[in-house]
Amino acid sequence: MSEGFSFRVTHRDGGARAGELQTPHGLVRTPAFAPVGTRGAVKAVTHRDLLGLGAEMILANAYHLHLRPGAALVARAGGLHRFIGWDRPILTDSGGYQVFSLGDRRTIDEDGVSFRSHLDGRLQRLTPESATDIQVQLGADIAMVFDECTSYPVSEDQARDSMERTVRWAHRGRERFLAIAGDPCALDGEVTNPGQAQFGIVQGSVYGRLREQSARDTVALGFEGIAIGGLSVGEPVEVMYDVVAATTVMLPDDRVRYLMGTGMPDDLVECVARGVDLFDCVLPTRNARNGQLFTRAGPLSIKQARFAEDPRPPDPDCGCYTCRRFSRAYLRYLFVAGEMMAGTLNTLHNIHFYLDTMRRMREAVMIGSFETFRQRFHETFSRHRRPPLDIF
């Protein structure tokens, strides 16, 4: 089913890699960041905006699209690309993390997960097979296998049980995916993207031995790419870096490596240094709608009163539409006044910042100067420091 899908590493610099991920709907140059459009739309911006920003891939969520409008409806419309009007690559998450976040509203057993819909309270059921079927009908370029994500902290025994269940589910999801690839009639629905690829997910919480076992067993199933899941759930950032570094070295060199749900800019830099190729996170868009802008000096809370008469752009070093045209004072006014345009302008800036950071990293890897880029990035960017008014 993965015809038209390929990945190759084109350049290396230390542990960092630059590559090309070819999908049925176009090329993604890695390292790459995929803005999150959970329900088929990135909040506060249009697809035209995303194209103008240079986004090469977006992420949508099979859990949400399954509940509404339904995978069968999307398939009848010609698949997710046609339904939402986006002709570049799409990755769909299986919904494992969303089910995990339901807490007491879900019940996990060996076969799958039962849960109450957050929309209408109806009882729903997801299994590795049904999650695969849903994503095949949606027709994204990359479909994620259904997994179980653990919280943090968690005991090693609990993490082992969860990881081993994820591996067993990966076997089932992969078997179902390959069965449909061999015989599309096996699907009670329509295959909308015959070139779709499927990624496995390495779990194991913060325990190195469990991550090693999960990586070995997941790789053996022959997925077209491998994701690292179960991080950015509350563990210390240094622990996350250690787990990423220990996991990437166990993954095949010719498979794309995707770190799920991690999104602070300095985390992206550090994880590219440790061999990650692909990222997604709601952070730049969610924080934008809540008045936080990411700049080369660090996060800036535009709603603060100190910006009420500040005539400067959010980031004078940024070339995005927002920074070229608008002042901090105006953006603060829009946010305080509750204007919809505040979310749009902030989101345009944050997505540009993230995509531009990925571009700069990619170019640094290609010319062999990634370590210099990394050091300079950390010299200016701080997630904790409050930038003074005259920082620029």
C-alpha positions in Angstrom: 0.0 0.0 0.0 3.0 2.3 0.4 3.8 2.8 -3.3 5.0 6.3 -3.9 6.3 6.5 -0.3 10.1 6.7 0.4 12.6 8.3 2.7 16.3 9.0 2.3 18.9 10.8 4.4 20.7 13.3 2.2 23.0 14.9 4.7 24.4 14.3 8.2 26.1 16.5 10.8 26.8 14.7 14.0 23.6 13.0 15.1 21.4 15.5 13.1 20.0 14.5 9.7 18.5 16.2 6.7 16.4 14.1 4.4 13.6 13.8 1.9 10.3 12.1 2.7 8.4 11.4 -0.5 4.7 10.8 -0.2 1.8 10.3 -2.7 1.0 14.0 -2.2 4.4 15.5 -2.4 7.8 16.0 -0.7 8.5 16.8 2.9 12.0 18.0 3.6 13.3 16.9 7.0 13.8 17.8 9.7 10.2 19.0 9.5 7.4 20.3 11.7 3.7 19.5 10.9 1.2 22.1 12.2 -1.7 20.3 13.9 -5.1 20.5 12.3 -6.9 18.1 14.6 -10.3 18.1 12.8 -8.9 18.8 9.3 -8.3 22.5 9.9 -5.4 24.4 11.7 -7.2 26.8 14.0 -7.3 30.5 13.1 -5.6 30.2 9.7 -6.6 28.9 6.2 -4.9 26.4 4.0 -3.9 29.2 1.8 -2.1 30.8 4.8 -0.3 27.5 5.5 0.8 27.2 1.8 2.1 30.8 2.0 4.1 29.9 5.2 5.6 26.9 3.4 4.0 24.1 5.4 4.7 20.8 3.7 2.6 18.6 5.9 -0.2 18.9 8.4 -1.5 16.5 11.1 -5.1 15.5 11.6 -6.6 13.2 14.2 -8.4 10.0 13.3 -10.2 9.9 16.7 -11.9 13.2 16.2 -12.6 12.7 12.5 -14.1 9.3 13.3 -16.5 10.8 15.8 -17.4 13.7 13.4 -18.0 13.7 10.5 -17.1 10.0 10.2 -14.5 8.2 8.2 -17.1 6.7 5.8 -18.4 10.2 4.9 -14.9 11.4 4.3 -14.2 8.4 2.1 -17.3 9.1 0.0 -16.1 12.6 -0.5 -12.9 11.2 -2.0 -10.7 11.0 1.1 -9.4 13.5 3.5 -7.3 15.5 1.0 -10.3 16.2 -1.2 -12.7 16.7 1.7 -10.6 19.4 3.4 -9.1 20.8 0.2 -5.4 20.2 1.1 -3.3 18.6 -1.6 0.0 18.3 0.3 0.9 15.4 2.7 -1.2 14.6 5.7 -0.4 12.4 8.8 -3.2 11.1 10.9 -2.7 10.1 14.5 -4.7 7.0 15.4 -6.3 8.5 18.5 -4.3 6.5 21.1 -3.2 9.7 22.9 -6.7 11.1 22.9 -8.1 8.0 24.4 -5.4 8.1 27.0 -6.4 11.6 27.9 -10.0 10.6 28.5 -9.0 9.1 31.9 -11.9 7.6 33.8 -14.1 7.8 30.7 -12.3 4.9 29.0 -11.7 1.2 29.7 -8.7 -0.6 28.2 -8.7 -4.4 27.6 -6.6 -6.7 25.5 -8.8 -6.3 22.5 -9.0 -2.5 22.5 -10.5 0.5 24.2 -14.1 1.4 25.1 -14.9 5.0 25.8 -17.6 7.6 25.9 -17.6 10.2 23.1 -16.8 13.7 24.3 -19.4 14.9 21.9 -22.6 13.1 22.9 -21.6 10.5 25.5 -22.3 7.5 23.3 -20.3 4.4 23.9 -17.5 4.0 21.3 -15.0 1.2 20.6 -11.5 1.4 19.1 -9.3 -1.6 18.3 -6.0 -1.9 16.4 -8.0 -3.1 13.4 -10.8 -0.5 13.5 -8.2 2.3 14.0 -6.4 1.0 10.9 -9.7 0.8 8.9 -10.7 4.4 9.9 -7.3 5.7 8.7 -7.4 3.8 5.5 -10.7 5.3 4.7 -9.5 8.8 5.6 -6.5 8.2 3.2 -3.8 10.3 4.9 -0.3 9.7 3.5 0.9 8.4 6.9 -1.3 6.4 9.2 -0.3 5.7 12.8 -0.7 2.4 14.4 -3.0 2.3 17.5 -1.0 2.4 20.7 -1.4 2.8 24.5 0.2 5.8 26.0 1.2 5.8 29.7 1.2 8.7 32.1 4.2 10.0 34.0 5.2 8.9 36.6 4.5 5.2 36.1 6.1 2.1 37.6 8.3 0.0 35.4 5.9 -2.9 35.7 3.0 -0.8 34.6 5.1 0.6 31.7 6.1 -2.9 30.7 2.5 -4.1 30.6 1.5 -1.1 28.5 4.4 -1.4 26.2 3.9 -5.1 25.6 0.2 -4.5 24.8 1.2 -1.7 22.4 3.5 -4.2 20.6 0.7 -6.8 20.4 -1.6 -4.1 19.0 1.1 -3.1 16.5 1.2 -6.7 15.2 -2.6 -6.6 14.7 -2.7 -3.2 13.2 0.1 -4.1 10.8 -1.5 -7.3 9.8 -4.8 -5.5 9.1 -3.0 -2.8 7.1 -1.2 -5.4 4.9 -4.3 -7.4 4.5 -6.1 -4.4 3.0 -3.1 -3.6 0.9 -3.2 -7.1 -0.6 -7.0 -7.1 -1.0 -8.8 -3.7 -0.8 -12.1 -5.6 -0.7 -11.1 -6.7 2.8 -12.1 -3.2 3.9 -15.8 -2.5 4.6 -15.4 0.9 2.9 -13.2 2.7 0.3 -9.4 2.8 0.1 -8.9 6.5 -0.7 -5.0 6.5 -0.9 -3.4 3.3 -2.2 0.0 4.8 -1.5 -0.6 5.3 2.3 2.2 4.3 4.7 1.9 3.1 8.2 4.2 4.0 11.1 4.8 2.0 14.3 5.2 3.6 17.7 7.9 2.9 20.3 6.7 3.1 23.9 8.2 2.2 27.3 7.9 5.4 29.3 11.4 6.5 30.7 12.8 2.9 31.0 15.7 2.2 28.7 15.2 -1.6 28.7 11.6 -1.3 27.8 12.3 1.2 25.0 14.9 -1.2 23.6 12.5 -4.1 23.6 9.8 -1.9 22.1 12.1 -0.6 19.4 13.3 -4.1 18.5 9.8 -5.6 18.3 8.3 -2.6 16.5 11.0 -2.4 13.8 10.7 -6.1 13.1 7.1 -5.5 11.9 8.4 -3.6 8.8 6.6 -0.3 9.3 7.5 2.4 6.7 8.5 4.8 9.6 8.9 4.7 13.3 7.5 7.1 15.9 8.7 7.7 19.5 5.6 8.1 21.7 4.9 8.5 25.3 7.0 11.6 25.9 6.2 15.2 26.8 3.7 13.8 29.3 5.3 15.4 32.4 8.8 13.9 32.6 11.7 16.3 33.1 13.1 17.6 29.8 16.5 16.1 30.5 14.9 12.7 30.9 13.1 13.2 27.6 16.4 14.0 25.8 18.0 10.9 27.2 15.1 8.7 26.1 15.2 10.2 22.6 18.9 9.8 22.3 18.8 6.2 23.5 15.9 5.3 21.2 17.0 6.8 17.9 20.2 4.8 17.9 18.1 1.6 17.9 16.0 2.6 14.9 16.8 1.8 11.2 18.8 4.5 9.5 16.6 4.3 6.4 13.3 5.0 8.2 12.0 8.4 9.1 12.0 9.1 12.9 9.0 10.9 14.2 8.8 12.4 17.8 5.1 12.7 18.7 3.7 15.7 20.5 6.9 17.5 21.5 6.9 21.2 20.6 9.0 23.7 22.6 11.5 25.3 20.1 14.5 24.4 22.1 13.3 20.8 22.4 13.0 20.6 18.6 16.7 21.7 18.3 17.9 19.2 20.9 15.9 16.3 19.4 17.1 17.1 15.9 20.6 16.9 17.4 19.6 13.4 18.6 18.5 12.2 15.2 14.8 13.0 15.0 13.4 13.9 11.6 9.7 14.8 12.1 7.7 16.7 14.8 4.2 17.8 15.5 2.6 19.8 18.4 -0.4 22.0 19.2 1.9 24.4 21.1 2.6 27.1 18.5 -1.1 27.4 17.5 -2.7 26.9 20.9 -0.3 29.3 22.6 -0.8 31.8 19.8 -4.6 31.9 20.5 -3.7 32.5 24.2 -1.5 35.4 23.5 2.0 33.9 23.5 4.4 34.5 20.6 7.6 32.6 20.1 10.6 34.8 19.2 14.3 34.2 18.8 14.7 35.6 22.4 12.0 33.2 23.8 8.3 33.3 24.4 6.6 36.7 24.5 3.3 37.2 26.3 1.7 39.9 24.1 -1.2 40.5 26.5 1.1 42.1 29.1 0.4 45.7 29.9 4.0 46.6 29.2 3.4 46.2 25.5 0.4 48.6 25.4 2.5 51.3 23.6 5.3 49.3 22.2 5.7 50.2 18.5 8.1 47.4 17.6 7.1 44.2 15.9 7.0 41.0 18.0 10.4 39.9 16.7 12.4 42.4 14.6 14.4 39.5 13.2 11.3 37.8 11.8 10.1 38.2 8.2 6.5 36.9 8.7 3.5 39.0 7.7 2.6 39.8 11.3 6.1 41.1 12.1 6.4 43.1 8.8 3.1 44.9 9.3 2.0 45.1 13.0 3.3 46.4 16.3 3.3 44.7 19.7 0.9 47.5 20.8 -1.6 46.6 18.1 -1.4 42.9 18.7 -1.9 43.4 22.4 -4.9 45.7 21.7 -6.5 43.0 19.4 -6.0 40.3 22.0 -7.4 42.4 24.9 -10.3 43.5 22.8 -11.1 39.8 21.9 -10.8 40.4 18.2 -10.6 37.2 16.1 -7.7 38.7 14.1 -5.5 38.4 17.2 -5.5 34.7 17.0 -4.9 34.7 13.3 -1.9 37.1 13.4 -0.4 35.4 16.4 -0.8 32.0 14.7 0.7 33.2 11.4 3.7 34.3 13.3 4.2 31.2 15.5 3.9 28.8 12.6 6.3 30.9 10.6 8.7 30.8 13.5 8.5 27.0 13.8 8.8 26.4 10.1 11.7 28.8 9.8 13.5 27.2 12.7 13.2 23.9 10.9 14.5 25.4 7.7 17.5 26.9 9.4 18.3 23.6 11.1 18.0 21.8 7.8 20.3 24.2 6.0 22.8 24.0 8.9 22.9 20.2 8.7 23.4 20.4 4.9 26.5 22.7 5.2 27.9 21.0 8.3 27.3 23.8 10.8 24.5 22.4 12.9 26.5 22.6 16.1 27.2 26.3 15.5 23.4 26.8 14.9 22.6 24.9 18.0 24.9 26.9 20.3 23.7 30.3 18.8 20.1 29.3 19.2 20.5 28.5 22.9 22.5 31.8 23.4 19.4 33.8 22.5 16.4 31.6 23.1 15.2 31.1 26.7 11.8 29.6 27.6 12.0 31.1 31.1 13.8 34.4 30.8 11.5 37.4 30.5 12.8 39.5 27.6 13.5 43.1 28.6 11.7 45.8 26.7 14.9 46.8 24.9 16.2 43.3 24.1 16.2 44.0 20.3 
